[in-house]
């Protein structure tokens, strides 16, 4: 049995989101397990960043605008958020962002061969003890990302849930495929809407960045 690390979140789409998904459908990749032609998708050959769980897309769009030399593929199961991101992409005239609807594990395992960076910012903490096994960043995920990152590529995990931070540190710090670049306070990224809610509630963020050896 496969243990999911996410909740399905299609739900009812707003009119503006549905419109964005319809008009900008060429920017949407279905996570169907088929190998992805990344150069064809973006129309160029460039370093690829995969963002797992892009939320409402504000940080995704900001990072893509600040780094136009790299392509960014945002994967999420929350279609409303992907639609919001597409609207930002259109408004900001970004050419280096595409979105993928579905399971990040399938995307990384079956559809991509080499990536330059993987970002996992504020994944579902699954705080209840019986749900800890559902957390995304565990040993199997660390191994999968290591198999896809080019040498020197980065895995950047951020969370504001201390037990999850402890788990991430325990999994990634001793992993033989990685060396630690940063461990501690937030590192080179915009504040996301979700993160701001945590900060307002007194929950500081923890970032761990590791480099593929």
N, C-alpha and C positions, 0 to 999 in steps of 0.2 A: 504494500500500500504506500502510495506517495503522500508525504506530509506537506501540505501547502503552507507557505510562509506568508500568505496574504489572504485577504478577503476579496471576493469578487465584488466589484463596485460599479457595475454599469448603470443601474438605476434609470431614472428619468432625466433626459438631457434638456437643458434650457434651449430655447429657440436659437440664441446666438451661438451656442456651442454646436448644436446640430448643423447650423448653417456653415460654421467654420469647417467641420468635419466633411461636409458635402463638397464645399468649394475647394478645399485644400487636401482632398483625398490623395493626391499624388505624393504628398509628404508623409503619408501613413503607411507603415509596414505591418502587415499581419504576422503575428508570431505563430507560424505554421510549421516550423521545423525544417523548412527548405533552406539550403545554403543561400546566403545573401550576397549579391553583387554590390559591395559597398561603393566602389568607384562609380558604378552605373547609377546608384541611388543618389549620390551627391554630385555627380557630373564632374568629378575630379579625383585625384589621388592625394590624400592628405592624412595626417594623423587622426585617429578616431578615438573619441571619448564616449564611453557608454555610461549614462546616468540611470541608475536603478531606482525608480520611484521619484518622479519629477514633481509631484505635488501639483500646485497650481501654476508652476512654470516660471515664476518670477526670477528665481535664482538661475534657472537654466538659461533663460533669455539673456540675463545680465552677463553670465559667464561666456556665452556664445558671442555676444556683441563685443566683449572685451578681448576676445581671442579668435579673430576671424580666420586665422591660418589653420585652425583645427576644426574638424567636423564633429558634431555632437548628436548622438542618437539617444533619445530619452525613451525608456521603456517603463510602462506603468499599466496597472489593471484598472485604474480609475479614469474612465473615458472622459468624464467631465473635466478633469484636470488636463488631459491631453488636448481637449478642445480649447481650453483657456490658453494653453501654451501656443497652439497654432494661431490663435488670434494675436498673441504677442509677436510671434514670428512675422506675421503679415504687417502689423502696425510698425514694427521696428525694421522691416525690410531685411530680415536675416536670411541669408542663403545657405548657412552652414548648420541648420537644425532639421532633423527628421524625428518622427515619433513612431514608437512601436507599441501596439496594444497587445498585452499578454504577459506570459510568464518569462521573467528575466533569465531563469535557469535554462529554459528551452532556447532562448535567443543566444546565450553565450555558448551553450553546449553544442547545439546543432546548426546554428546559422552563421556564426562568426569564427574566423580562424585566428586573426591577430588583432589586438586592440592596444592602444597606447595608454589608456587610463580607464579605470572603472571607479565611479563615484556611487557611494551608498550613503545618502544623507538622510538621517532620521527614519530608518526603517521601523516598521511596526515593532514596538518593544515586547509585545506579548508578555505582560508583567506577571500574570498568574503562573504559579509554579507548574501547574499541569500543562501549560502552553509553551513553556520555555523551548521545547523541542521544535517549535514552529519558527523560531527566530532564523532569519536568513543567513546571518554571518556565523557560520560554524565551520567545522573542519572540511566538510565536503565542498562548501562554497569557496573556501580559501584555496583548495586544490584546483577547482575548476577555473577560478580566475587566474591562478598561476599558470595554468596550461594555455591560457589565451593571451596573457600579457607579453609583449615583447620584452627582451632584456632592458632594464632601465625604466620600464613602464610602472605606473603607480596604481595602487589601490588606496582609496581615501574613504574612510568610514567616519561618520559623525553621528552622535546620539546624545540625548540629554537624560537618558535613563541609566543611572550609575551601575545597576547590575548588568545591563547590556554592555556598558563600557568595559566592565571587568571581563566579561565573556570575550569581547572583541580582542582585548589585550592578551588574554590567555591563549586565544587561538592563533593570532597573527604574529605576536612578538617572537615566539620560539620556532615559527614555521621555517623550515630550511630554504624555502624558495624566496624568502623576503628578508630585507633589511629595513629597520625602522628609520624613517626620515623625520617624523614628528609624532610626539605623543603628549597630549595635554590640551591646552586651550585652543579655541577655534583657529583654523589655519587657512588663509588665502581663499576665502569664499564669501559670497554675500550672505546676509542674514535672511533665512527663509521665513515665510509667514508662520509656519509651524514652529520654527525655532523661537521667533519673537514671543509667541504665546507662552512658551516654556520659560523664557527669560523673565517675562512679566510675572510668572508664577514662582520665580525664584529658583528655576532649574538651570544651572549653567550647562554649557555644551562641552563635550569631550570629542576631540578629533584624533584619530590614529591614521597616519599615512605611512605606507610601506612601499618599498621599491623592489621590483622583480630583479633578482640577482642574475 
